[in-house]
Amino acid sequence: MTVRRTIGFAIIAIVIAVALFAPFIATHNPVASGIDVLGLPSPVHWFGADDLGRDVYSRVAYGARTSLVIGFGAAVVAAMIGVPVGLTSGYSGGTVDLVAVQVIDLFIALPGLVLALIITAMVGPTVQNLVFVLGFVMWPTVARLVRGQVLALRETVFVEAARALGGGPRWIIVHHIWPNVMRIVAAQFAVTVSFAIFTSASLSFLGLGLPPPTPDWGGMVRDGFPFLALNPVMSLGPGAAVALTILGFYLVGSSVE
C-alpha cells in the first residue's frame, strides 16, 4: 500500500468517524441558536459561532454526515448507470457502441456543475434529489472509463478463447471482463465521491444546496463569507473539511494501480 493511499484511507476513516459519532463529539445542538452571535473561537465554541449564534464546530461535525451521504449516494447512482452502459457499449461495438458514445459525449460536453445547477433548480435541493442529480451528471465519466477498458480487454487471448468455447456475451462480460475492470471502477468510485462532495458544496455555496437549518459545508462557507473579517473560521472550518475530505478520496482513487 502506497503512502498516498494510506494517507487517503486515514483521512476517510477520520471523516467517517466524525460523521458516525457526531452526536457524541459535537458540543452543541447544530441547529439551536444562541446568544453568542458571531462569537470568536473559544473554549465554549471551538470554531466560533455563526450569525445566528449556532456552534460552527458542531455544525461542521454534523455536516460530514450530509456530505458523505450525498457523495457515496451519487457515486453509487453513477456506477449503476455508467458501468452497465460502458460494459455493453465496449463489448458490443457496432451501432450500440456508436449510439452510446454519442450520448456519453453529449453529456460530457456539458459542464457538470452547470448541468447540476439547472437540474437542481428544477427538482429542488433535497438530499435525495442531489444524490440522483449528481449521479446522473457523473455517470458518463464512469461509462467512458469502463468502455475504454472493455475495448482493450475484448481482444485479449483469454476473451477470444472463452468466445471460441461457446461463451455468450453476458457470460464473458460477467466472468472474464468485469473482474478485470473492477479495480478501475473502484478507483473511479472514490474519485466520483470526491467530485460529488465538491459539486454539492459548490451548489450550496451558490444557494442551491440543502435548505437551512440543515448543517451543510458549502452552505456554511457561504454563510460565513460576509463575516470573514470578523470570524474567518466560520468559512475556513467547513471549507477545510470539504478540502480534506476531497483530498482523502482523491488520494485513494488516484493511487490504485
C-alpha positions as CSV (number, residue, x, y, z in Angstrom):
1,M,0.0,0.0,0.0
2,T,1.5,3.3,-1.1
3,V,1.9,6.3,1.2
4,R,-0.7,8.3,-0.7
5,R,-3.3,5.5,-0.3
6,T,-2.5,5.2,3.4
7,I,-3.0,8.9,4.0
8,G,-6.2,8.8,1.9
9,F,-7.7,6.0,3.9
10,A,-6.7,7.6,7.1
11,I,-8.5,10.9,6.1
12,I,-11.6,9.0,5.0
13,A,-11.6,7.0,8.2
14,I,-11.5,10.2,10.3
15,V,-14.3,11.8,8.3
16,I,-16.5,8.7,8.6
17,A,-15.8,8.5,12.3
18,V,-16.8,12.2,12.7
19,A,-20.0,11.5,10.8
20,L,-20.9,8.4,12.8
21,F,-20.1,9.9,16.2
22,A,-21.2,13.4,15.6
23,P,-23.8,13.3,18.4
24,F,-21.0,12.4,20.8
25,I,-18.3,14.7,19.7
26,A,-20.5,17.8,19.0
27,T,-20.5,20.2,21.9
28,H,-23.8,21.9,21.0
29,N,-27.1,21.3,19.1
30,P,-26.1,22.1,15.5
31,V,-29.4,23.8,14.7
32,A,-30.0,25.6,18.0
33,S,-29.5,29.4,18.0
34,G,-27.6,31.1,20.9
35,I,-26.7,34.4,22.2
36,D,-23.0,34.3,21.1
37,V,-23.8,35.8,17.7
38,L,-20.6,35.9,15.6
39,G,-18.6,34.7,18.6
40,L,-14.9,34.1,18.1
41,P,-13.3,30.7,18.7
42,S,-13.2,30.0,22.4
43,P,-13.3,27.1,24.8
44,V,-17.1,27.2,24.6
45,H,-17.3,27.5,20.8
46,W,-14.2,25.9,19.3
47,F,-14.8,27.3,15.8
48,G,-16.8,30.3,17.0
49,A,-20.5,30.9,16.4
50,D,-22.3,32.0,13.3
51,D,-24.6,34.9,12.7
52,L,-27.5,33.1,14.5
53,G,-25.3,32.0,17.4
54,R,-25.1,28.4,16.3
55,D,-21.9,26.5,17.2
56,V,-19.8,26.2,14.0
57,Y,-17.8,23.2,15.2
58,S,-20.9,21.2,15.9
59,R,-22.3,22.1,12.5
60,V,-19.1,21.0,10.8
61,A,-19.2,17.7,12.6
62,Y,-22.9,17.0,11.6
63,G,-22.2,18.4,8.1
64,A,-19.9,15.4,7.5
65,R,-23.0,13.1,7.5
66,T,-24.7,15.1,4.8
67,S,-21.6,15.3,2.6
68,L,-20.8,11.6,2.9
69,V,-24.4,10.5,2.2
70,I,-24.6,12.7,-0.9
71,G,-21.0,11.7,-2.1
72,F,-21.5,8.0,-1.7
73,G,-25.1,8.0,-2.9
74,A,-24.2,9.9,-6.1
75,A,-21.2,7.6,-6.8
76,V,-23.5,4.6,-6.4
77,V,-26.0,6.0,-8.9
78,A,-23.3,7.0,-11.3
79,A,-21.8,3.4,-11.1
80,M,-25.2,1.8,-11.5
81,I,-25.8,3.7,-14.8
82,G,-22.3,4.0,-16.1
83,V,-20.9,0.5,-15.5
84,P,-23.6,-1.4,-17.5
85,V,-23.6,1.2,-20.3
86,G,-19.8,1.0,-20.5
87,L,-19.6,-2.8,-20.4
88,T,-22.4,-3.2,-23.0
89,S,-21.1,-0.5,-25.3
90,G,-17.4,-1.6,-25.2
91,Y,-18.1,-5.3,-25.8
92,S,-21.0,-5.0,-28.3
93,G,-19.4,-2.5,-30.7
94,G,-21.1,-1.5,-33.9
95,T,-24.3,0.5,-33.7
96,V,-24.8,0.0,-30.0
97,D,-21.3,1.4,-29.3
98,L,-21.8,4.3,-31.7
99,V,-25.1,5.4,-30.1
100,A,-23.7,5.0,-26.6
101,V,-20.6,7.1,-27.4
102,Q,-22.7,9.9,-28.9
103,V,-24.8,10.0,-25.7
104,I,-21.8,9.9,-23.4
105,D,-20.0,12.6,-25.4
106,L,-23.2,14.8,-25.3
107,F,-23.3,14.7,-21.5
108,I,-19.6,15.1,-21.1
109,A,-19.6,18.2,-23.4
110,L,-21.9,19.9,-20.9
111,P,-20.2,21.4,-17.8
112,G,-21.1,19.2,-14.9
113,L,-21.7,22.0,-12.4
114,V,-23.9,24.0,-14.8
115,L,-26.0,20.9,-15.6
116,A,-26.3,20.0,-11.9
117,L,-27.3,23.6,-11.2
118,I,-30.0,23.6,-13.8
119,I,-31.5,20.3,-12.8
120,T,-31.3,21.1,-9.1
121,A,-33.1,24.3,-9.6
122,M,-35.9,22.4,-11.4
123,V,-36.4,19.5,-9.0
124,G,-35.5,21.2,-5.7
125,P,-32.5,20.8,-3.3
126,T,-33.2,17.8,-1.1
127,V,-30.7,15.1,-0.2
128,Q,-32.4,12.5,-2.4
129,N,-32.6,14.9,-5.3
130,L,-28.9,15.9,-5.0
131,V,-27.9,12.2,-4.9
132,F,-29.8,11.4,-8.1
133,V,-28.9,14.7,-9.9
134,L,-25.1,14.3,-9.2
135,G,-25.2,10.6,-10.1
136,F,-27.0,11.5,-13.3
137,V,-24.4,14.2,-14.1
138,M,-21.4,11.9,-13.4
139,W,-22.4,8.6,-14.9
140,P,-20.9,9.4,-18.4
141,T,-17.4,9.7,-17.0
142,V,-17.8,6.2,-15.4
143,A,-19.2,4.8,-18.7
144,R,-16.4,6.2,-20.8
145,L,-13.8,4.8,-18.5
146,V,-15.3,1.3,-18.4
147,R,-15.8,1.3,-22.2
148,G,-12.2,2.1,-22.7
149,Q,-11.1,-0.8,-20.5
150,V,-13.5,-3.2,-22.2
151,L,-12.3,-2.2,-25.7
152,A,-8.8,-3.3,-24.7
153,L,-10.0,-6.5,-22.9
154,R,-12.3,-7.8,-25.5
155,E,-9.4,-8.5,-27.9
156,T,-7.3,-10.4,-25.4
157,V,-6.5,-14.0,-25.8
158,F,-8.5,-15.3,-22.8
159,V,-11.6,-13.5,-24.0
160,E,-11.2,-14.9,-27.5
161,A,-10.7,-18.3,-26.0
162,A,-13.9,-18.0,-24.0
163,R,-15.7,-16.9,-27.1
164,A,-14.4,-19.8,-29.1
165,L,-15.5,-22.3,-26.4
166,G,-19.1,-21.0,-26.9
167,G,-19.3,-18.4,-24.1
168,G,-22.1,-15.9,-24.7
169,P,-21.6,-12.1,-24.4
170,R,-23.2,-11.9,-20.9
171,W,-21.2,-14.8,-19.6
172,I,-17.9,-13.4,-20.9
173,I,-18.7,-10.0,-19.5
174,V,-19.6,-11.3,-16.1
175,H,-16.8,-13.9,-15.7
176,H,-13.9,-12.5,-17.7
177,I,-14.2,-8.8,-18.4
178,W,-15.9,-7.5,-15.2
179,P,-13.3,-9.0,-12.8
180,N,-10.6,-7.2,-14.8
181,V,-12.5,-3.9,-14.7
182,M,-13.5,-3.8,-11.0
183,R,-10.2,-2.4,-9.8
184,I,-10.5,0.6,-12.2
185,V,-14.2,1.1,-11.3
186,A,-13.3,1.1,-7.6
187,A,-10.7,3.8,-8.2
188,Q,-13.2,5.8,-10.2
189,F,-15.8,5.4,-7.4
190,A,-13.5,7.1,-4.9
191,V,-12.8,10.0,-7.4
192,T,-16.6,10.2,-8.1
193,V,-17.3,10.6,-4.4
194,S,-14.9,13.4,-4.1
195,F,-16.3,15.2,-7.2
196,A,-19.9,14.7,-5.8
197,I,-18.9,16.3,-2.5
198,F,-17.2,19.2,-4.2
199,T,-20.2,19.8,-6.6
200,S,-22.6,19.5,-3.7
201,A,-20.6,22.1,-1.7
202,S,-20.5,24.3,-4.8
203,L,-24.3,24.2,-5.3
204,S,-24.7,25.0,-1.6
205,F,-22.4,28.0,-1.9
206,L,-24.4,29.2,-4.9
207,G,-27.6,29.0,-2.9
208,L,-29.0,25.7,-4.3
209,G,-27.9,23.4,-1.6
210,L,-29.8,21.9,1.3
211,P,-32.2,24.3,2.9
212,P,-31.4,25.7,6.4
213,P,-31.0,24.8,9.2
214,T,-29.5,21.5,7.8
215,P,-25.7,21.6,8.5
216,D,-24.1,21.7,5.1
217,W,-20.5,22.5,4.5
218,G,-21.0,24.5,1.3
219,G,-23.8,26.5,2.8
220,M,-21.7,27.2,5.9
221,V,-18.9,28.6,3.7
222,R,-21.4,30.9,2.0
223,D,-23.0,32.0,5.3
224,G,-19.6,32.9,6.7
225,F,-18.4,34.7,3.6
226,P,-19.8,38.2,4.6
227,F,-18.1,37.8,8.1
228,L,-14.6,36.8,7.0
229,A,-13.2,39.9,8.7
230,L,-14.9,39.2,12.0
231,N,-14.6,35.4,12.2
232,P,-12.8,33.8,9.3
233,V,-13.2,30.3,10.9
234,M,-16.9,30.4,10.1
235,S,-15.9,29.8,6.5
236,L,-12.5,28.3,6.9
237,G,-13.7,25.5,9.2
238,P,-16.2,23.9,6.7
239,G,-14.0,24.9,3.8
240,A,-11.1,22.9,5.3
241,A,-13.5,20.0,5.9
242,V,-14.5,19.9,2.2
243,A,-10.9,20.2,1.0
244,L,-9.7,17.5,3.4
245,T,-12.5,15.0,2.5
246,I,-12.0,15.6,-1.2
247,L,-8.2,15.1,-0.8
248,G,-8.7,11.8,1.1
249,F,-10.9,10.3,-1.6
250,Y,-8.8,11.6,-4.4
251,L,-5.6,10.1,-2.9
252,V,-7.3,6.7,-2.6
253,G,-8.7,6.8,-6.1
254,S,-5.5,8.1,-7.8
255,S,-3.3,5.6,-6.1
256,V,-5.0,2.4,-7.3
257,E,-2.6,0.6,-9.7
